[in-house]
Amino acid sequence: MHRLALGALVPLLAACAVQVGGTARAEPPHVIDGARLEREVAATLTADPQLAGAAVQCPHDAVAVPRVTLFCQVVRPTRVSSIPVTILDREGDYTIGRPF
């Protein structure tokens, strides 16, 4: 009797092993390219004569987490402003806000 019960369990255990072995791996998180972000923020500032040409500093290697807001700094000789950058999705798409 024990041989029959063990023989019936072997295919079941093999099927379970295949399902567990086939689980998907998590993709590594996307990282925001800080240098590219700085260039894009600087490009948006060209519309404002007071901010055009100002130095821009943004976080580098920030992980793309949807609905998280990063802040870039706009450095001028007399003032430092912040610009919010909101992450839209896990691929790293974002929107650039207005300086404050």
N, CA, C and O atoms as a DFTB+ gen file, in Angstrom:
400 C
 N C O
     1  1       0.801      -1.191       0.000
     2  2       0.000       0.000       0.000
     3  2       0.852       1.267       0.000
     4  3       0.483       2.255      -0.635
     5  1       1.943       1.254       0.677
     6  2       2.772       2.449       0.758
     7  2       3.390       2.790      -0.592
     8  3       3.587       3.966      -0.902
     9  1       3.691       1.797      -1.383
    10  2       4.253       2.054      -2.705
    11  2       3.247       2.775      -3.596
    12  3       3.618       3.678      -4.346
    13  1       2.017       2.396      -3.522
    14  2       0.985       3.011      -4.335
    15  2       0.791       4.479      -3.947
    16  3       0.679       5.333      -4.827
    17  1       0.751       4.781      -2.678
    18  2       0.567       6.152      -2.218
    19  2       1.759       7.020      -2.606
    20  3       1.572       8.151      -3.054
    21  1       2.956       6.525      -2.446
    22  2       4.150       7.279      -2.819
    23  2       4.208       7.478      -4.320
    24  3       4.581       8.555      -4.787
    25  1       3.849       6.474      -5.073
    26  2       3.832       6.585      -6.535
    27  2       2.847       7.632      -7.009
    28  3       3.099       8.286      -8.021
    29  1       1.767       7.810      -6.336
    30  2       0.769       8.817      -6.714
    31  2       1.233      10.221      -6.355
    32  3       0.817      11.183      -7.001
    33  1       2.063      10.361      -5.366
    34  2       2.538      11.683      -4.944
    35  2       3.655      12.231      -5.829
    36  3       3.786      13.448      -5.954
    37  1       4.443      11.389      -6.431
    38  2       5.596      11.853      -7.224
    39  2       5.159      12.776      -8.358
    40  3       5.743      13.852      -8.487
    41  1       4.164      12.431      -9.199
    42  2       3.757      13.369     -10.254
    43  2       3.214      14.682      -9.693
    44  3       3.434      15.745     -10.273
    45  1       2.511      14.608      -8.573
    46  2       1.971      15.816      -7.953
    47  2       3.098      16.738      -7.481
    48  3       3.045      17.949      -7.699
    49  1       4.104      16.170      -6.842
    50  2       5.244      16.970      -6.392
    51  2       6.011      17.563      -7.562
    52  3       6.480      18.698      -7.481
    53  1       6.146      16.816      -8.643
    54  2       6.842      17.326      -9.830
    55  2       6.081      18.501     -10.431
    56  3       6.690      19.480     -10.861
    57  1       4.751      18.411     -10.465
    58  2       3.948      19.511     -11.001
    59  2       4.098      20.764     -10.154
    60  3       4.178      21.869     -10.690
    61  1       4.136      20.604      -8.850
    62  2       4.326      21.758      -7.959
    63  2       5.702      22.380      -8.165
    64  3       5.831      23.604      -8.141
    65  1       6.712      21.574      -8.364
    66  2       8.071      22.086      -8.547
    67  2       8.171      22.895      -9.826
    68  3       8.890      23.894      -9.863
    69  1       7.477      22.495     -10.864
    70  2       7.504      23.228     -12.117
    71  2       6.845      24.587     -11.942
    72  3       7.356      25.586     -12.448
    73  1       5.730      24.645     -11.243
    74  2       5.044      25.917     -11.044
    75  2       5.875      26.884     -10.216
    76  3       5.942      28.069     -10.542
    77  1       6.493      26.416      -9.181
    78  2       7.318      27.283      -8.337
    79  2       8.541      27.749      -9.104
    80  3       8.929      28.913      -9.004
    81  1       9.153      26.853      -9.868
    82  2      10.341      27.208     -10.637
    83  2      10.054      28.204     -11.737
    84  3      10.976      28.873     -12.206
    85  1       8.807      28.328     -12.168
    86  2       8.468      29.217     -13.264
    87  2       7.987      30.588     -12.830
    88  3       7.435      31.318     -13.653
    89  1       8.169      30.970     -11.585
    90  2       7.699      32.282     -11.133
    91  2       8.502      33.393     -11.796
    92  3       9.690      33.231     -12.073
    93  1       7.848      34.517     -12.046
    94  2       8.488      35.656     -12.706
    95  2       9.406      36.392     -11.737
    96  3       9.156      36.458     -10.533
    97  1      10.460      36.933     -12.296
    98  2      11.376      37.759     -11.495
    99  2      10.929      39.216     -11.550
   100  3      10.406      39.675     -12.566
   101  1      11.132      39.923     -10.475
   102  2      10.802      41.344     -10.444
   103  2      11.824      42.107     -11.277
   104  3      13.022      41.829     -11.219
   105  1      11.336      43.072     -12.053
   106  2      12.237      43.895     -12.848
   107  2      12.944      44.885     -11.943
   108  3      12.357      45.367     -10.974
   109  1      14.204      45.196     -12.247
   110  2      14.887      46.196     -11.427
   111  2      14.210      47.553     -11.607
   112  3      13.691      47.844     -12.684
   113  1      14.210      48.376     -10.581
   114  2      13.545      49.674     -10.693
   115  2      14.271      50.573     -11.685
   116  3      15.493      50.513     -11.819
   117  1      13.509      51.399     -12.371
   118  2      14.074      52.366     -13.310
   119  2      14.658      53.528     -12.505
   120  3      14.072      53.961     -11.513
   121  1      15.792      54.017     -12.931
   122  2      16.456      55.127     -12.250
   123  2      16.396      56.355     -13.155
   124  3      16.655      56.270     -14.356
   125  1      16.051      57.492     -12.564
   126  2      15.970      58.755     -13.309
   127  2      17.382      59.232     -13.622
   128  3      18.241      59.264     -12.741
   129  1      17.616      59.600     -14.868
   130  2      18.905      60.146     -15.294
   131  2      18.955      61.615     -14.864
   132  3      18.318      62.466     -15.484
   133  1      19.706      61.907     -13.810
   134  2      19.760      63.256     -13.246
   135  2      20.306      64.296     -14.210
   136  3      19.817      65.426     -14.231
   137  1      21.310      63.941     -15.012
   138  2      21.886      64.891     -15.969
   139  2      20.863      65.258     -17.044
   140  3      20.740      66.423     -17.425
   141  1      20.134      64.256     -17.525
   142  2      19.091      64.524     -18.526
   143  2      17.989      65.387     -17.918
   144  3      17.502      66.315     -18.563
   145  1      17.595      65.086     -16.679
   146  2      16.570      65.870     -16.003
   147  2      17.019      67.325     -15.865
   148  3      16.228      68.240     -16.091
   149  1      18.269      67.543     -15.500
   150  2      18.785      68.911     -15.380
   151  2      18.690      69.652     -16.715
   152  3      18.308      70.822     -16.750
   153  1      19.038      68.973     -17.811
   154  2      18.958      69.618     -19.137
   155  2      17.509      69.967     -19.487
   156  3      17.235      71.044     -20.017
   157  1      16.592      69.056     -19.189
   158  2      15.188      69.312     -19.515
   159  2      14.593      70.427     -18.660
   160  3      13.804      71.234     -19.154
   161  1      14.961      70.477     -17.396
   162  2      14.485      71.561     -16.531
   163  2      15.064      72.887     -17.027
   164  3      14.343      73.881     -17.111
   165  1      16.341      72.912     -17.352
   166  2      16.963      74.138     -17.867
   167  2      16.287      74.597     -19.155
   168  3      16.125      75.796     -19.380
   169  1      15.895      73.647     -19.999
   170  2      15.208      73.996     -21.250
   171  2      13.855      74.644     -20.976
   172  3      13.444      75.546     -21.705
   173  1      13.158      74.194     -19.931
   174  2      11.865      74.801     -19.607
   175  2      12.036      76.210     -19.043
   176  3      11.117      77.025     -19.122
   177  1      13.191      76.495     -18.484
   178  2      13.428      77.817     -17.885
   179  2      13.719      78.891     -18.929
   180  3      13.648      80.080     -18.618
   181  1      14.043      78.503     -20.149
   182  2      14.397      79.495     -21.167
   183  2      13.233      80.422     -21.505
   184  3      13.455      81.514     -22.028
   185  1      11.993      80.011     -21.218
   186  2      10.830      80.858     -21.477
   187  2      10.758      82.042     -20.515
   188  3      10.098      83.037     -20.814
   189  1      11.426      81.947     -19.363
   190  2      11.417      83.029     -18.370
   191  2      12.766      83.735     -18.400
   192  3      13.775      83.138     -18.024
   193  1      12.810      85.002     -18.841
   194  2      14.089      85.710     -18.952
   195  2      14.858      85.806     -17.633
   196  3      16.088      85.869     -17.636
   197  1      14.142      85.819     -16.509
   198  2      14.820      85.913     -15.213
   199  2      15.505      84.600     -14.829
   200  3      16.454      84.605     -14.045
   201  1      15.032      83.478     -15.376
   202  2      15.575      82.178     -15.018
   203  2      16.448      81.562     -16.114
   204  3      17.190      80.614     -15.859
   205  1      16.360      82.091     -17.312
   206  2      17.133      81.540     -18.428
   207  2      18.622      81.606     -18.106
   208  3      19.130      82.645     -17.682
   209  1      19.302      80.513     -18.307
   210  2      20.743      80.458     -18.064
   211  2      21.139      80.174     -16.629
   212  3      22.330      80.077     -16.333
   213  1      20.176      80.036     -15.728
   214  2      20.493      79.736     -14.323
   215  2      20.995      78.293     -14.212
   216  3      20.624      77.435     -15.013
   217  1      21.827      78.043     -13.229
   218  2      22.331      76.690     -12.982
   219  2      21.214      75.839     -12.386
   220  3      20.463      76.300     -11.527
   221  1      21.112      74.599     -12.846
   222  2      20.082      73.677     -12.366
   223  2      20.764      72.475     -11.736
   224  3      21.695      71.901     -12.300
   225  1      20.281      72.105     -10.551
   226  2      20.799      70.922      -9.847
   227  2      19.618      70.028      -9.485
   228  3      18.696      70.445      -8.784
   229  1      19.664      68.788      -9.978
   230  2      18.597      67.821      -9.709
   231  2      19.183      66.583      -9.053
   232  3      20.379      66.318      -9.182
   233  1      18.356      65.828      -8.355
   234  2      18.848      64.573      -7.770
   235  2      19.311      63.607      -8.863
   236  3      18.684      63.503      -9.917
   237  1      20.384      62.923      -8.605
   238  2      20.888      61.914      -9.531
   239  2      20.561      60.534      -8.978
   240  3      20.568      60.326      -7.765
   241  1      20.277      59.604      -9.863
   242  2      20.014      58.204      -9.511
   243  2      18.799      58.028      -8.607
   244  3      18.789      57.143      -7.752
   245  1      17.788      58.851      -8.786
   246  2      16.546      58.681      -8.030
   247  2      15.737      57.551      -8.667
   248  3      15.650      57.463      -9.892
   249  1      15.156      56.704      -7.852
   250  2      14.343      55.588      -8.334
   251  2      12.983      56.116      -8.758
   252  3      12.386      56.942      -8.068
   253  1      12.493      55.630      -9.906
   254  2      11.205      56.059     -10.438
   255  2      10.074      55.403      -9.660
   256  3       9.742      54.239      -9.886
   257  1       9.494      56.153      -8.753
   258  2       8.349      55.683      -7.964
   259  2       7.179      56.601      -8.304
   260  3       7.249      57.803      -8.048
   261  1       6.100      56.052      -8.879
   262  2       4.975      56.902      -9.263
   263  2       4.444      57.744      -8.106
   264  3       4.377      57.294      -6.962
   265  1       4.071      58.972      -8.438
   266  2       3.488      59.963      -7.522
   267  2       4.469      60.526      -6.508
   268  3       4.060      61.220      -5.577
   269  1       5.756      60.242      -6.670
   270  2       6.770      60.850      -5.805
   271  2       7.236      62.136      -6.493
   272  3       7.384      62.172      -7.714
   273  1       7.462      63.176      -5.715
   274  2       7.931      64.448      -6.263
   275  2       9.370      64.691      -5.831
   276  3       9.697      64.668      -4.645
   277  1      10.222      64.924      -6.829
   278  2      11.613      65.319      -6.591
   279  2      11.675      66.835      -6.700
   280  3      10.777      67.459      -7.266
   281  1      12.721      67.419      -6.165
   282  2      12.880      68.863      -6.287
   283  2      14.250      69.183      -6.863
   284  3      15.280      68.741      -6.355
   285  1      14.234      69.968      -7.942
   286  2      15.472      70.476      -8.528
   287  2      15.673      71.898      -8.014
   288  3      14.711      72.602      -7.705
   289  1      16.908      72.299      -7.930
   290  2      17.233      73.656      -7.469
   291  2      17.691      74.494      -8.654
   292  3      18.476      74.040      -9.487
   293  1      17.192      75.720      -8.719
   294  2      17.619      76.689      -9.723
   295  2      18.445      77.721      -8.974
   296  3      17.933      78.451      -8.126
   297  1      19.730      77.770      -9.299
   298  2      20.659      78.632      -8.556
   299  2      20.985      79.859      -9.403
   300  3      21.535      79.764     -10.500
   301  1      20.620      81.018      -8.844
   302  2      20.940      82.308      -9.466
   303  2      21.826      83.077      -8.496
   304  3      21.901      82.714      -7.322
   305  1      22.494      84.122      -8.952
   306  2      23.387      84.857      -8.049
   307  2      22.699      85.411      -6.800
   308  3      23.321      85.495      -5.741
   309  1      21.434      85.787      -6.909
   310  2      20.766      86.412      -5.771
   311  2      19.715      85.531      -5.103
   312  3      19.176      85.902      -4.061
   313  1      19.417      84.373      -5.685
   314  2      18.310      83.579      -5.148
   315  2      18.403      82.119      -5.604
   316  3      18.921      81.819      -6.680
   317  1      17.889      81.226      -4.762
   318  2      17.762      79.806      -5.109
   319  2      16.275      79.478      -5.106
   320  3      15.570      79.786      -4.145
   321  1      15.799      78.855      -6.178
   322  2      14.399      78.445      -6.287
   323  2      14.335      76.930      -6.415
   324  3      15.326      76.279      -6.746
   325  1      13.167      76.385      -6.151
   326  2      12.939      74.949      -6.319
   327  2      11.936      74.720      -7.428
   328  3      11.030      75.525      -7.644
   329  1      12.111      73.603      -8.134
   330  2      11.175      73.196      -9.176
   331  2      10.756      71.760      -8.875
   332  3      11.601      70.867      -8.812
   333  1       9.447      71.534      -8.686
   334  2       8.989      70.164      -8.434
   335  2       8.973      69.347      -9.727
   336  3       8.594      69.844     -10.787
   337  1       9.385      68.104      -9.619
   338  2       9.342      67.152     -10.729
   339  2       8.595      65.933     -10.201
   340  3       9.083      65.236      -9.312
   341  1       7.419      65.681     -10.746
   342  2       6.582      64.578     -10.270
   343  2       6.749      63.367     -11.177
   344  3       6.578      63.456     -12.393
   345  1       7.087      62.228     -10.566
   346  2       7.248      60.977     -11.299
   347  2       5.851      60.448     -11.634
   348  3       4.987      60.366     -10.761
   349  1       5.639      60.092     -12.893
   350  2       4.327      59.625     -13.339
   351  2       4.176      58.109     -13.323
   352  3       3.098      57.592     -13.032
   353  1       5.266      57.389     -13.639
   354  2       5.155      55.934     -13.742
   355  2       6.492      55.275     -13.435
   356  3       7.497      55.951     -13.218
   357  1       6.490      53.951     -13.420
   358  2       7.697      53.185     -13.089
   359  2       8.759      53.240     -14.184
   360  3       9.915      52.893     -13.940
   361  1       8.382      53.670     -15.380
   362  2       9.342      53.794     -16.469
   363  2      10.179      55.071     -16.352
   364  3      11.181      55.226     -17.050
   365  1       9.769      55.977     -15.473
   366  2      10.543      57.196     -15.247
   367  2      10.024      58.423     -15.964
   368  3      10.721      59.436     -16.016
   369  1       8.817      58.368     -16.521
   370  2       8.223      59.567     -17.116
   371  2       7.881      60.541     -15.991
   372  3       7.535      60.119     -14.887
   373  1       7.976      61.827     -16.265
   374  2       7.734      62.834     -15.234
   375  2       7.195      64.115     -15.835
   376  3       7.254      64.332     -17.045
   377  1       6.663      64.968     -14.953
   378  2       6.243      66.311     -15.345
   379  2       7.060      67.306     -14.533
   380  3       7.372      67.084     -13.363
   381  1       7.390      68.398     -15.189
   382  2       8.172      69.467     -14.543
   383  2       7.222      70.586     -14.167
   384  3       6.496      71.104     -15.016
   385  1       7.224      70.958     -12.908
   386  2       6.324      72.011     -12.426
   387  2       6.916      73.392     -12.601
   388  3       7.906      73.575     -13.309
   389  1       6.310      74.345     -11.958
   390  2       6.766      75.750     -12.013
   391  2       7.663      76.047     -10.825
   392  3       7.442      75.532      -9.729
   393  1       8.669      76.873     -11.038
   394  2       9.580      77.211      -9.927
   395  2       8.859      77.995      -8.831
   396  3       7.904      78.729      -9.085
   397  1       9.345      77.813      -7.617
   398  2       8.837      78.596      -6.476
   399  2       9.985      78.924      -5.546
   400  3       9.783      79.576      -4.522
